[in-house]
């Protein structure tokens, strides 16, 4: 027999599942920028940082910039180190940006995930030290 908590999770989903479903619309927005961002030359990608800083000065929030900024990081990553963050890694980046801890196993791309919120938050001058630990 299932306890109430297990039964409720089975019917309604766990809190983690709900949180991930809530972020799926943001991942769709990030993916929606892909074609546009891929067309940019390297200099135009570099210029995005100044554009984002200007948009912040004009009242946009980091959360409003997040989809486009994550798309920029994804493209830069692919061009520079040949690694393209997967959707699940975008989700991890979102949760790190929101102040949550994301536990990932060795080889799942912790450092790549951490670059997403590190870049986004650098737009407002926040500094970050990335520490990823393996077994």
Secondary structure, DSSP 8 states (H G I E B T S, - for coil): ---HHHHHHHHH--HHHHHHHHHHHHHHHHHHTHHHHHTS-HHHHHHHHHHHHHHHHTT--HHHHHHHHHHHHHHHHHHHHS----HHHHHHHHHHHTT------TTS-HHHHHHHHHHHHHTTT----------
